[in-house]
Amino acid sequence: MLTAVELALEAGAPTKTHILNLLHRLVDGKPMDTPPIKAPQALTLTTEPQANVERYDALRKTREARRHLIF
């Protein structure tokens, strides 16, 4: 358990879920280090996604309008 906690702290993710995942990997003997994945250039992010709260609000209004029609 201590090793799992130490690994989680080193990774910067000391959450219960992460610690339990690491603990299961240690117990099962699964590899802890995975090789980095090199994505092809076609999969490289070129434009950073932005939050669109207006779209979310529009979707909520549409859903609320449908709910009022049903009931």
PQR file of N, CA, C, O and H, with PARSE charges and radii, in Angstrom:
ATOM      1  N   MET A   1       0.837  -1.181   0.000 -0.4000 1.5000
ATOM      2  CA  MET A   1       0.000   0.000   0.000 -0.0000 2.0000
ATOM      3  C   MET A   1       0.878   1.239   0.000  0.5500 1.7000
ATOM      4  O   MET A   1       0.607   2.200  -0.720 -0.5500 1.4000
ATOM      5  N   LEU A   2       1.920   1.217   0.800 -0.4000 1.5000
ATOM      6  CA  LEU A   2       2.818   2.369   0.881 -0.0000 2.0000
ATOM      7  C   LEU A   2       3.462   2.660  -0.472  0.5500 1.7000
ATOM      8  O   LEU A   2       3.602   3.822  -0.855 -0.5500 1.4000
ATOM      9  H   LEU A   2       2.141   0.437   1.385  0.4000 1.0000
ATOM     10  N   THR A   3       3.848   1.625  -1.185 -0.4000 1.5000
ATOM     11  CA  THR A   3       4.455   1.802  -2.503 -0.0000 2.0000
ATOM     12  C   THR A   3       3.465   2.442  -3.465  0.5500 1.7000
ATOM     13  O   THR A   3       3.847   3.320  -4.239 -0.5500 1.4000
ATOM     14  H   THR A   3       3.733   0.682  -0.874  0.4000 1.0000
ATOM     15  N   ALA A   4       2.210   2.026  -3.435 -0.4000 1.5000
ATOM     16  CA  ALA A   4       1.182   2.594  -4.307 -0.0000 2.0000
ATOM     17  C   ALA A   4       0.980   4.075  -4.002  0.5500 1.7000
ATOM     18  O   ALA A   4       0.832   4.885  -4.918 -0.5500 1.4000
ATOM     19  H   ALA A   4       1.900   1.313  -2.806  0.4000 1.0000
ATOM     20  N   VAL A   5       0.972   4.429  -2.728 -0.4000 1.5000
ATOM     21  CA  VAL A   5       0.812   5.829  -2.334 -0.0000 2.0000
ATOM     22  C   VAL A   5       2.016   6.648  -2.800  0.5500 1.7000
ATOM     23  O   VAL A   5       1.852   7.752  -3.320 -0.5500 1.4000
ATOM     24  H   VAL A   5       1.092   3.772  -1.984  0.4000 1.0000
ATOM     25  N   GLU A   6       3.211   6.119  -2.617 -0.4000 1.5000
ATOM     26  CA  GLU A   6       4.414   6.819  -3.052 -0.0000 2.0000
ATOM     27  C   GLU A   6       4.421   7.035  -4.564  0.5500 1.7000
ATOM     28  O   GLU A   6       4.779   8.112  -5.040 -0.5500 1.4000
ATOM     29  H   GLU A   6       3.344   5.223  -2.194  0.4000 1.0000
ATOM     30  N   LEU A   7       4.024   6.011  -5.314 -0.4000 1.5000
ATOM     31  CA  LEU A   7       3.964   6.143  -6.771 -0.0000 2.0000
ATOM     32  C   LEU A   7       2.930   7.179  -7.200  0.5500 1.7000
ATOM     33  O   LEU A   7       3.160   7.941  -8.139 -0.5500 1.4000
ATOM     34  H   LEU A   7       3.733   5.136  -4.927  0.4000 1.0000
ATOM     35  N   ALA A   8       1.800   7.206  -6.517 -0.4000 1.5000
ATOM     36  CA  ALA A   8       0.763   8.185  -6.838 -0.0000 2.0000
ATOM     37  C   ALA A   8       1.242   9.601  -6.537  0.5500 1.7000
ATOM     38  O   ALA A   8       0.973  10.528  -7.301 -0.5500 1.4000
ATOM     39  H   ALA A   8       1.613   6.587  -5.755  0.4000 1.0000
ATOM     40  N   LEU A   9       1.948   9.765  -5.429 -0.4000 1.5000
ATOM     41  CA  LEU A   9       2.485  11.081  -5.096 -0.0000 2.0000
ATOM     42  C   LEU A   9       3.529  11.529  -6.115  0.5500 1.7000
ATOM     43  O   LEU A   9       3.561  12.697  -6.502 -0.5500 1.4000
ATOM     44  H   LEU A   9       2.166   9.013  -4.808  0.4000 1.0000
ATOM     45  N   GLU A  10       4.384  10.599  -6.551 -0.4000 1.5000
ATOM     46  CA  GLU A  10       5.391  10.919  -7.556 -0.0000 2.0000
ATOM     47  C   GLU A  10       4.741  11.320  -8.879  0.5500 1.7000
ATOM     48  O   GLU A  10       5.245  12.196  -9.581 -0.5500 1.4000
ATOM     49  H   GLU A  10       4.358   9.650  -6.236  0.4000 1.0000
ATOM     50  N   ALA A  11       3.633  10.685  -9.213 -0.4000 1.5000
ATOM     51  CA  ALA A  11       2.933  10.983 -10.460 -0.0000 2.0000
ATOM     52  C   ALA A  11       2.134  12.279 -10.367  0.5500 1.7000
ATOM     53  O   ALA A  11       1.669  12.796 -11.383 -0.5500 1.4000
ATOM     54  H   ALA A  11       3.224   9.973  -8.642  0.4000 1.0000
ATOM     55  N   GLY A  12       1.973  12.805  -9.155 -0.4000 1.5000
ATOM     56  CA  GLY A  12       1.207  14.038  -8.967 -0.0000 2.0000
ATOM     57  C   GLY A  12      -0.296  13.809  -8.992  0.5500 1.7000
ATOM     58  O   GLY A  12      -1.068  14.738  -9.227 -0.5500 1.4000
ATOM     59  H   GLY A  12       2.350  12.385  -8.330  0.4000 1.0000
ATOM     60  N   ALA A  13      -0.709  12.569  -8.750 -0.4000 1.5000
ATOM     61  CA  ALA A  13      -2.139  12.241  -8.756 -0.0000 2.0000
ATOM     62  C   ALA A  13      -2.492  11.401  -7.543  0.5500 1.7000
ATOM     63  O   ALA A  13      -2.831  10.226  -7.686 -0.5500 1.4000
ATOM     64  H   ALA A  13      -0.082  11.814  -8.559  0.4000 1.0000
ATOM     65  N   PRO A  14      -2.419  11.984  -6.343 -0.5600 1.5000
ATOM     66  CA  PRO A  14      -2.685  11.198  -5.133  0.2800 2.0000
ATOM     67  C   PRO A  14      -4.177  11.048  -4.829  0.5500 1.7000
ATOM     68  O   PRO A  14      -4.634  11.417  -3.747 -0.5500 1.4000
ATOM     69  N   THR A  15      -4.928  10.508  -5.784 -0.4000 1.5000
ATOM     70  CA  THR A  15      -6.352  10.277  -5.556 -0.0000 2.0000
ATOM     71  C   THR A  15      -6.581   8.821  -5.157  0.5500 1.7000
ATOM     72  O   THR A  15      -5.757   7.948  -5.430 -0.5500 1.4000
ATOM     73  H   THR A  15      -4.556  10.208  -6.663  0.4000 1.0000
ATOM     74  N   LYS A  16      -7.700   8.585  -4.514 -0.4000 1.5000
ATOM     75  CA  LYS A  16      -8.029   7.230  -4.071 -0.0000 2.0000
ATOM     76  C   LYS A  16      -8.089   6.273  -5.261  0.5500 1.7000
ATOM     77  O   LYS A  16      -7.588   5.151  -5.191 -0.5500 1.4000
ATOM     78  H   LYS A  16      -8.369   9.294  -4.292  0.4000 1.0000
ATOM     79  N   THR A  17      -8.701   6.722  -6.344 -0.4000 1.5000
ATOM     80  CA  THR A  17      -8.842   5.878  -7.529 -0.0000 2.0000
ATOM     81  C   THR A  17      -7.483   5.510  -8.107  0.5500 1.7000
ATOM     82  O   THR A  17      -7.245   4.356  -8.463 -0.5500 1.4000
ATOM     83  H   THR A  17      -9.109   7.633  -6.401  0.4000 1.0000
ATOM     84  N   HIS A  18      -6.599   6.490  -8.200 -0.4000 1.5000
ATOM     85  CA  HIS A  18      -5.268   6.238  -8.762 -0.0000 2.0000
ATOM     86  C   HIS A  18      -4.463   5.296  -7.864  0.5500 1.7000
ATOM     87  O   HIS A  18      -3.771   4.402  -8.353 -0.5500 1.4000
ATOM     88  H   HIS A  18      -6.793   7.427  -7.911  0.4000 1.0000
ATOM     89  N   ILE A  19      -4.556   5.498  -6.573 -0.4000 1.5000
ATOM     90  CA  ILE A  19      -3.828   4.642  -5.628 -0.0000 2.0000
ATOM     91  C   ILE A  19      -4.346   3.207  -5.718  0.5500 1.7000
ATOM     92  O   ILE A  19      -3.552   2.266  -5.733 -0.5500 1.4000
ATOM     93  H   ILE A  19      -5.118   6.223  -6.176  0.4000 1.0000
ATOM     94  N   LEU A  20      -5.655   3.029  -5.778 -0.4000 1.5000
ATOM     95  CA  LEU A  20      -6.217   1.681  -5.898 -0.0000 2.0000
ATOM     96  C   LEU A  20      -5.798   1.030  -7.215  0.5500 1.7000
ATOM     97  O   LEU A  20      -5.504  -0.165  -7.251 -0.5500 1.4000
ATOM     98  H   LEU A  20      -6.300   3.792  -5.766  0.4000 1.0000
ATOM     99  N   ASN A  21      -5.771   1.814  -8.298 -0.4000 1.5000
ATOM    100  CA  ASN A  21      -5.331   1.283  -9.580 -0.0000 2.0000
ATOM    101  C   ASN A  21      -3.884   0.810  -9.486  0.5500 1.7000
ATOM    102  O   ASN A  21      -3.555  -0.285  -9.942 -0.5500 1.4000
ATOM    103  H   ASN A  21      -6.010   2.785  -8.268  0.4000 1.0000
ATOM    104  N   LEU A  22      -3.018   1.635  -8.894 -0.4000 1.5000
ATOM    105  CA  LEU A  22      -1.615   1.258  -8.734 -0.0000 2.0000
ATOM    106  C   LEU A  22      -1.470   0.026  -7.841  0.5500 1.7000
ATOM    107  O   LEU A  22      -0.650  -0.851  -8.112 -0.5500 1.4000
ATOM    108  H   LEU A  22      -3.285   2.525  -8.523  0.4000 1.0000
ATOM    109  N   LEU A  23      -2.256  -0.032  -6.794 -0.4000 1.5000
ATOM    110  CA  LEU A  23      -2.204  -1.181  -5.890 -0.0000 2.0000
ATOM    111  C   LEU A  23      -2.589  -2.474  -6.613  0.5500 1.7000
ATOM    112  O   LEU A  23      -1.944  -3.508  -6.439 -0.5500 1.4000
ATOM    113  H   LEU A  23      -2.922   0.680  -6.574  0.4000 1.0000
ATOM    114  N   HIS A  24      -3.635  -2.402  -7.417 -0.4000 1.5000
ATOM    115  CA  HIS A  24      -4.039  -3.585  -8.188 -0.0000 2.0000
ATOM    116  C   HIS A  24      -2.947  -3.996  -9.177  0.5500 1.7000
ATOM    117  O   HIS A  24      -2.699  -5.187  -9.368 -0.5500 1.4000
ATOM    118  H   HIS A  24      -4.159  -1.562  -7.558  0.4000 1.0000
ATOM    119  N   ARG A  25      -2.303  -3.028  -9.796 -0.4000 1.5000
ATOM    120  CA  ARG A  25      -1.227  -3.348 -10.730 -0.0000 2.0000
ATOM    121  C   ARG A  25      -0.053  -4.008 -10.007  0.5500 1.7000
ATOM    122  O   ARG A  25       0.561  -4.943 -10.521 -0.5500 1.4000
ATOM    123  H   ARG A  25      -2.504  -2.061  -9.641  0.4000 1.0000
ATOM    124  N   LEU A  26       0.247  -3.514  -8.820 -0.4000 1.5000
ATOM    125  CA  LEU A  26       1.343  -4.110  -8.049 -0.0000 2.0000
ATOM    126  C   LEU A  26       1.011  -5.540  -7.639  0.5500 1.7000
ATOM    127  O   LEU A  26       1.859  -6.428  -7.726 -0.5500 1.4000
ATOM    128  H   LEU A  26      -0.251  -2.755  -8.401  0.4000 1.0000
ATOM    129  N   VAL A  27      -0.206  -5.759  -7.197 -0.4000 1.5000
ATOM    130  CA  VAL A  27      -0.620  -7.084  -6.745 -0.0000 2.0000
ATOM    131  C   VAL A  27      -0.686  -8.060  -7.925  0.5500 1.7000
ATOM    132  O   VAL A  27      -0.280  -9.215  -7.804 -0.5500 1.4000
ATOM    133  H   VAL A  27      -0.895  -5.037  -7.126  0.4000 1.0000
ATOM    134  N   ASP A  28      -1.198  -7.589  -9.062 -0.4000 1.5000
ATOM    135  CA  ASP A  28      -1.351  -8.444 -10.240 -0.0000 2.0000
ATOM    136  C   ASP A  28      -0.042  -8.649 -10.996  0.5500 1.7000
ATOM    137  O   ASP A  28       0.037  -9.506 -11.876 -0.5500 1.4000
ATOM    138  H   ASP A  28      -1.528  -6.650  -9.161  0.4000 1.0000
ATOM    139  N   GLY A  29       0.978  -7.873 -10.662 -0.4000 1.5000
ATOM    140  CA  GLY A  29       2.262  -7.989 -11.349 -0.0000 2.0000
ATOM    141  C   GLY A  29       2.269  -7.368 -12.732  0.5500 1.7000
ATOM    142  O   GLY A  29       3.115  -7.705 -13.560 -0.5500 1.4000
ATOM    143  H   GLY A  29       0.914  -7.177  -9.947  0.4000 1.0000
ATOM    144  N   LYS A  30       1.331  -6.461 -12.990 -0.4000 1.5000
ATOM    145  CA  LYS A  30       1.280  -5.792 -14.290 -0.0000 2.0000
ATOM    146  C   LYS A  30       2.363  -4.726 -14.355  0.5500 1.7000
ATOM    147  O   LYS A  30       2.740  -4.167 -13.325 -0.5500 1.4000
ATOM    148  H   LYS A  30       0.644  -6.188 -12.317  0.4000 1.0000
ATOM    149  N   PRO A  31       2.870  -4.434 -15.553 -0.5600 1.5000
ATOM    150  CA  PRO A  31       3.922  -3.420 -15.674  0.2800 2.0000
ATOM    151  C   PRO A  31       3.431  -2.043 -15.242  0.5500 1.7000
ATOM    152  O   PRO A  31       2.318  -1.630 -15.572 -0.5500 1.4000
ATOM    153  N   MET A  32       4.276  -1.349 -14.506 -0.4000 1.5000
ATOM    154  CA  MET A  32       3.912  -0.021 -14.005 -0.0000 2.0000
ATOM    155  C   MET A  32       4.240   1.073 -15.018  0.5500 1.7000
ATOM    156  O   MET A  32       3.536   2.080 -15.105 -0.5500 1.4000
ATOM    157  H   MET A  32       5.179  -1.684 -14.238  0.4000 1.0000
ATOM    158  N   ASP A  33       5.297   0.872 -15.773 -0.4000 1.5000
ATOM    159  CA  ASP A  33       5.707   1.879 -16.745 -0.0000 2.0000
ATOM    160  C   ASP A  33       5.276   1.437 -18.133  0.5500 1.7000
ATOM    161  O   ASP A  33       5.558   0.318 -18.560 -0.5500 1.4000
ATOM    162  H   ASP A  33       5.868   0.054 -15.703  0.4000 1.0000
ATOM    163  N   THR A  34       4.605   2.312 -18.812 -0.4000 1.5000
ATOM    164  CA  THR A  34       4.225   2.021 -20.183 -0.0000 2.0000
ATOM    165  C   THR A  34       5.003   2.942 -21.100  0.5500 1.7000
ATOM    166  O   THR A  34       5.259   4.092 -20.743 -0.5500 1.4000
ATOM    167  H   THR A  34       4.376   3.221 -18.464  0.4000 1.0000
ATOM    168  N   PRO A  35       5.380   2.467 -22.264 -0.5600 1.5000
ATOM    169  CA  PRO A  35       6.133   3.322 -23.171  0.2800 2.0000
ATOM    170  C   PRO A  35       5.271   4.484 -23.664  0.5500 1.7000
ATOM    171  O   PRO A  35       4.061   4.331 -23.833 -0.5500 1.4000
ATOM    172  N   PRO A  36       5.883   5.631 -23.892 -0.5600 1.5000
ATOM    173  CA  PRO A  36       5.092   6.773 -24.376  0.2800 2.0000
ATOM    174  C   PRO A  36       4.553   6.483 -25.786  0.5500 1.7000
ATOM    175  O   PRO A  36       5.197   5.817 -26.596 -0.5500 1.4000
ATOM    176  N   ILE A  37       3.382   6.994 -26.039 -0.4000 1.5000
ATOM    177  CA  ILE A  37       2.753   6.814 -27.343 -0.0000 2.0000
ATOM    178  C   ILE A  37       3.111   8.010 -28.211  0.5500 1.7000
ATOM    179  O   ILE A  37       2.922   9.161 -27.816 -0.5500 1.4000
ATOM    180  H   ILE A  37       2.858   7.535 -25.381  0.4000 1.0000
ATOM    181  N   LYS A  38       3.622   7.724 -29.383 -0.4000 1.5000
ATOM    182  CA  LYS A  38       3.952   8.793 -30.327 -0.0000 2.0000
ATOM    183  C   LYS A  38       2.830   8.868 -31.350  0.5500 1.7000
ATOM    184  O   LYS A  38       2.687   7.989 -32.199 -0.5500 1.4000
ATOM    185  H   LYS A  38       3.776   6.790 -29.704  0.4000 1.0000
ATOM    186  N   ALA A  39       2.046   9.916 -31.258 -0.4000 1.5000
ATOM    187  CA  ALA A  39       0.916  10.087 -32.170 -0.0000 2.0000
ATOM    188  C   ALA A  39       1.403  10.610 -33.514  0.5500 1.7000
ATOM    189  O   ALA A  39       2.346  11.399 -33.578 -0.5500 1.4000
ATOM    190  H   ALA A  39       2.162  10.630 -30.568  0.4000 1.0000
ATOM    191  N   PRO A  40       0.760  10.168 -34.582 -0.5600 1.5000
ATOM    192  CA  PRO A  40       1.123  10.700 -35.896  0.2800 2.0000
ATOM    193  C   PRO A  40       0.825  12.196 -35.970  0.5500 1.7000
ATOM    194  O   PRO A  40      -0.023  12.700 -35.234 -0.5500 1.4000
ATOM    195  N   GLN A  41       1.508  12.891 -36.842 -0.4000 1.5000
ATOM    196  CA  GLN A  41       1.321  14.333 -36.979 -0.0000 2.0000
ATOM    197  C   GLN A  41      -0.126  14.681 -37.302  0.5500 1.7000
ATOM    198  O   GLN A  41      -0.606  15.748 -36.920 -0.5500 1.4000
ATOM    199  H   GLN A  41       2.197  12.482 -37.441  0.4000 1.0000
ATOM    200  N   ALA A  42      -0.821  13.796 -37.998 -0.4000 1.5000
ATOM    201  CA  ALA A  42      -2.214  14.065 -38.356 -0.0000 2.0000
ATOM    202  C   ALA A  42      -3.101  14.176 -37.119  0.5500 1.7000
ATOM    203  O   ALA A  42      -4.165  14.790 -37.180 -0.5500 1.4000
ATOM    204  H   ALA A  42      -0.431  12.930 -38.309  0.4000 1.0000
ATOM    205  N   LEU A  43      -2.683  13.595 -36.008 -0.4000 1.5000
ATOM    206  CA  LEU A  43      -3.481  13.635 -34.783 -0.0000 2.0000
ATOM    207  C   LEU A  43      -3.058  14.740 -33.832  0.5500 1.7000
ATOM    208  O   LEU A  43      -3.579  14.828 -32.720 -0.5500 1.4000
ATOM    209  H   LEU A  43      -1.818  13.096 -35.958  0.4000 1.0000
ATOM    210  N   THR A  44      -2.129  15.580 -34.245 -0.4000 1.5000
ATOM    211  CA  THR A  44      -1.646  16.659 -33.387 -0.0000 2.0000
ATOM    212  C   THR A  44      -2.711  17.748 -33.277  0.5500 1.7000
ATOM    213  O   THR A  44      -3.307  18.148 -34.277 -0.5500 1.4000
ATOM    214  H   THR A  44      -1.706  15.508 -35.148  0.4000 1.0000
ATOM    215  N   LEU A  45      -2.942  18.216 -32.071 -0.4000 1.5000
ATOM    216  CA  LEU A  45      -3.919  19.263 -31.822 -0.0000 2.0000
ATOM    217  C   LEU A  45      -3.381  20.588 -32.340  0.5500 1.7000
ATOM    218  O   LEU A  45      -2.327  21.043 -31.896 -0.5500 1.4000
ATOM    219  H   LEU A  45      -2.459  17.891 -31.258  0.4000 1.0000
ATOM    220  N   THR A  46      -4.089  21.210 -33.270 -0.4000 1.5000
ATOM    221  CA  THR A  46      -3.622  22.476 -33.838 -0.0000 2.0000
ATOM    222  C   THR A  46      -4.343  23.671 -33.240  0.5500 1.7000
ATOM    223  O   THR A  46      -3.758  24.744 -33.097 -0.5500 1.4000
ATOM    224  H   THR A  46      -4.945  20.841 -33.630  0.4000 1.0000
ATOM    225  N   THR A  47      -5.612  23.491 -32.887 -0.4000 1.5000
ATOM    226  CA  THR A  47      -6.386  24.576 -32.282 -0.0000 2.0000
ATOM    227  C   THR A  47      -6.878  24.111 -30.924  0.5500 1.7000
ATOM    228  O   THR A  47      -7.551  23.086 -30.816 -0.5500 1.4000
ATOM    229  H   THR A  47      -6.087  22.619 -33.003  0.4000 1.0000
ATOM    230  N   GLU A  48      -6.544  24.859 -29.898 -0.4000 1.5000
ATOM    231  CA  GLU A  48      -6.962  24.520 -28.538 -0.0000 2.0000
ATOM    232  C   GLU A  48      -8.475  24.666 -28.422  0.5500 1.7000
ATOM    233  O   GLU A  48      -9.014  25.708 -28.795 -0.5500 1.4000
ATOM    234  H   GLU A  48      -5.998  25.691 -29.985  0.4000 1.0000
ATOM    235  N   PRO A  49      -9.186  23.638 -27.909 -0.5600 1.5000
ATOM    236  CA  PRO A  49     -10.635  23.748 -27.764  0.2800 2.0000
ATOM    237  C   PRO A  49     -11.009  24.800 -26.731  0.5500 1.7000
ATOM    238  O   PRO A  49     -10.301  25.010 -25.746 -0.5500 1.4000
ATOM    239  N   GLN A  50     -12.125  25.449 -26.974 -0.4000 1.5000
ATOM    240  CA  GLN A  50     -12.589  26.482 -26.055 -0.0000 2.0000
ATOM    241  C   GLN A  50     -13.988  26.122 -25.558  0.5500 1.7000
ATOM    242  O   GLN A  50     -14.790  25.526 -26.276 -0.5500 1.4000
ATOM    243  H   GLN A  50     -12.701  25.279 -27.773  0.4000 1.0000
ATOM    244  N   ALA A  51     -14.249  26.493 -24.335 -0.4000 1.5000
ATOM    245  CA  ALA A  51     -15.570  26.246 -23.773 -0.0000 2.0000
ATOM    246  C   ALA A  51     -16.593  27.131 -24.480  0.5500 1.7000
ATOM    247  O   ALA A  51     -16.329  28.299 -24.766 -0.5500 1.4000
ATOM    248  H   ALA A  51     -13.597  26.977 -23.751  0.4000 1.0000
ATOM    249  N   ASN A  52     -17.745  26.566 -24.752 -0.4000 1.5000
ATOM    250  CA  ASN A  52     -18.810  27.320 -25.407 -0.0000 2.0000
ATOM    251  C   ASN A  52     -20.044  27.228 -24.530  0.5500 1.7000
ATOM    252  O   ASN A  52     -20.918  26.388 -24.749 -0.5500 1.4000
ATOM    253  H   ASN A  52     -17.959  25.617 -24.520  0.4000 1.0000
ATOM    254  N   VAL A  53     -20.105  28.094 -23.544 -0.4000 1.5000
ATOM    255  CA  VAL A  53     -21.211  28.033 -22.589 -0.0000 2.0000
ATOM    256  C   VAL A  53     -22.524  28.456 -23.227  0.5500 1.7000
ATOM    257  O   VAL A  53     -23.590  28.036 -22.777 -0.5500 1.4000
ATOM    258  H   VAL A  53     -19.396  28.776 -23.366  0.4000 1.0000
ATOM    259  N   GLU A  54     -22.465  29.281 -24.269 -0.4000 1.5000
ATOM    260  CA  GLU A  54     -23.705  29.684 -24.940 -0.0000 2.0000
ATOM    261  C   GLU A  54     -24.360  28.482 -25.612  0.5500 1.7000
ATOM    262  O   GLU A  54     -25.586  28.362 -25.600 -0.5500 1.4000
ATOM    263  H   GLU A  54     -21.599  29.622 -24.634  0.4000 1.0000
ATOM    264  N   ARG A  55     -23.557  27.586 -26.202 -0.4000 1.5000
ATOM    265  CA  ARG A  55     -24.113  26.383 -26.815 -0.0000 2.0000
ATOM    266  C   ARG A  55     -24.755  25.506 -25.742  0.5500 1.7000
ATOM    267  O   ARG A  55     -25.841  24.962 -25.942 -0.5500 1.4000
ATOM    268  H   ARG A  55     -22.562  27.683 -26.212  0.4000 1.0000
ATOM    269  N   TYR A  56     -24.081  25.376 -24.613 -0.4000 1.5000
ATOM    270  CA  TYR A  56     -24.623  24.581 -23.510 -0.0000 2.0000
ATOM    271  C   TYR A  56     -25.955  25.160 -23.034  0.5500 1.7000
ATOM    272  O   TYR A  56     -26.918  24.422 -22.823 -0.5500 1.4000
ATOM    273  H   TYR A  56     -23.198  25.819 -24.451  0.4000 1.0000
ATOM    274  N   ASP A  57     -26.007  26.473 -22.868 -0.4000 1.5000
ATOM    275  CA  ASP A  57     -27.248  27.111 -22.435 -0.0000 2.0000
ATOM    276  C   ASP A  57     -28.356  26.903 -23.455  0.5500 1.7000
ATOM    277  O   ASP A  57     -29.508  26.685 -23.082 -0.5500 1.4000
ATOM    278  H   ASP A  57     -25.225  27.073 -23.040  0.4000 1.0000
ATOM    279  N   ALA A  58     -28.018  26.970 -24.746 -0.4000 1.5000
ATOM    280  CA  ALA A  58     -29.020  26.756 -25.796 -0.0000 2.0000
ATOM    281  C   ALA A  58     -29.552  25.330 -25.739  0.5500 1.7000
ATOM    282  O   ALA A  58     -30.751  25.108 -25.906 -0.5500 1.4000
ATOM    283  H   ALA A  58     -27.082  27.147 -25.049  0.4000 1.0000
ATOM    284  N   LEU A  59     -28.668  24.360 -25.504 -0.4000 1.5000
ATOM    285  CA  LEU A  59     -29.110  22.974 -25.400 -0.0000 2.0000
ATOM    286  C   LEU A  59     -30.015  22.772 -24.185  0.5500 1.7000
ATOM    287  O   LEU A  59     -30.996  22.032 -24.250 -0.5500 1.4000
ATOM    288  H   LEU A  59     -27.694  24.540 -25.368  0.4000 1.0000
ATOM    289  N   ARG A  60     -29.681  23.425 -23.093 -0.4000 1.5000
ATOM    290  CA  ARG A  60     -30.525  23.312 -21.897 -0.0000 2.0000
ATOM    291  C   ARG A  60     -31.904  23.895 -22.158  0.5500 1.7000
ATOM    292  O   ARG A  60     -32.910  23.306 -21.765 -0.5500 1.4000
ATOM    293  H   ARG A  60     -28.884  24.026 -23.041  0.4000 1.0000
ATOM    294  N   LYS A  61     -31.961  25.053 -22.823 -0.4000 1.5000
ATOM    295  CA  LYS A  61     -33.254  25.694 -23.103 -0.0000 2.0000
ATOM    296  C   LYS A  61     -34.099  24.817 -24.007  0.5500 1.7000
ATOM    297  O   LYS A  61     -35.311  24.715 -23.819 -0.5500 1.4000
ATOM    298  H   LYS A  61     -31.143  25.532 -23.142  0.4000 1.0000
ATOM    299  N   THR A  62     -33.460  24.175 -25.001 -0.4000 1.5000
ATOM    300  CA  THR A  62     -34.182  23.284 -25.898 -0.0000 2.0000
ATOM    301  C   THR A  62     -34.759  22.112 -25.122  0.5500 1.7000
ATOM    302  O   THR A  62     -35.909  21.725 -25.330 -0.5500 1.4000
ATOM    303  H   THR A  62     -32.475  24.258 -25.154  0.4000 1.0000
ATOM    304  N   ARG A  63     -33.965  21.554 -24.237 -0.4000 1.5000
ATOM    305  CA  ARG A  63     -34.429  20.413 -23.446 -0.0000 2.0000
ATOM    306  C   ARG A  63     -35.572  20.825 -22.519  0.5500 1.7000
ATOM    307  O   ARG A  63     -36.548  20.090 -22.367 -0.5500 1.4000
ATOM    308  H   ARG A  63     -33.031  21.867 -24.068  0.4000 1.0000
ATOM    309  N   GLU A  64     -35.449  22.000 -21.901 -0.4000 1.5000
ATOM    310  CA  GLU A  64     -36.498  22.468 -21.002 -0.0000 2.0000
ATOM    311  C   GLU A  64     -37.783  22.728 -21.777  0.5500 1.7000
ATOM    312  O   GLU A  64     -38.877  22.463 -21.280 -0.5500 1.4000
ATOM    313  H   GLU A  64     -34.656  22.597 -22.024  0.4000 1.0000
ATOM    314  N   ALA A  65     -37.649  23.248 -22.997 -0.4000 1.5000
ATOM    315  CA  ALA A  65     -38.836  23.513 -23.816 -0.0000 2.0000
ATOM    316  C   ALA A  65     -39.516  22.203 -24.176  0.5500 1.7000
ATOM    317  O   ALA A  65     -40.744  22.125 -24.166 -0.5500 1.4000
ATOM    318  H   ALA A  65     -36.760  23.463 -23.401  0.4000 1.0000
ATOM    319  N   ARG A  66     -38.744  21.176 -24.493 -0.4000 1.5000
ATOM    320  CA  ARG A  66     -39.328  19.869 -24.818 -0.0000 2.0000
ATOM    321  C   ARG A  66     -40.033  19.280 -23.607  0.5500 1.7000
ATOM    322  O   ARG A  66     -41.095  18.671 -23.736 -0.5500 1.4000
ATOM    323  H   ARG A  66     -37.746  21.239 -24.502  0.4000 1.0000
ATOM    324  N   ARG A  67     -39.446  19.460 -22.433 -0.4000 1.5000
ATOM    325  CA  ARG A  67     -40.039  18.913 -21.221 -0.0000 2.0000
ATOM    326  C   ARG A  67     -41.394  19.557 -20.944  0.5500 1.7000
ATOM    327  O   ARG A  67     -42.323  18.885 -20.495 -0.5500 1.4000
ATOM    328  H   ARG A  67     -38.584  19.954 -22.328  0.4000 1.0000
ATOM    329  N   HIS A  68     -41.508  20.865 -21.211 -0.4000 1.5000
ATOM    330  CA  HIS A  68     -42.774  21.555 -20.981 -0.0000 2.0000
ATOM    331  C   HIS A  68     -43.848  21.114 -21.971  0.5500 1.7000
ATOM    332  O   HIS A  68     -45.035  21.110 -21.644 -0.5500 1.4000
ATOM    333  H   HIS A  68     -40.754  21.410 -21.575  0.4000 1.0000
ATOM    334  N   LEU A  69     -43.433  20.745 -23.179 -0.4000 1.5000
ATOM    335  CA  LEU A  69     -44.393  20.266 -24.169 -0.0000 2.0000
ATOM    336  C   LEU A  69     -44.948  18.899 -23.811  0.5500 1.7000
ATOM    337  O   LEU A  69     -46.113  18.601 -24.074 -0.5500 1.4000
ATOM    338  H   LEU A  69     -42.469  20.749 -23.445  0.4000 1.0000
ATOM    339  N   ILE A  70     -44.098  18.064 -23.206 -0.4000 1.5000
ATOM    340  CA  ILE A  70     -44.501  16.701 -22.861 -0.0000 2.0000
ATOM    341  C   ILE A  70     -45.437  16.692 -21.664  0.5500 1.7000
ATOM    342  O   ILE A  70     -46.409  15.936 -21.646 -0.5500 1.4000
ATOM    343  H   ILE A  70     -43.151  18.306 -22.993  0.4000 1.0000
ATOM    344  N   PHE A  71     -45.165  17.508 -20.681 -0.4000 1.5000
ATOM    345  CA  PHE A  71     -45.944  17.470 -19.444 -0.0000 2.0000
ATOM    346  C   PHE A  71     -47.014  18.487 -19.425  0.5500 1.7000
ATOM    347  O   PHE A  71     -47.759  18.582 -18.449 -0.5500 1.4000
ATOM    348  H   PHE A  71     -44.377  18.123 -20.695  0.4000 1.0000
TER
END
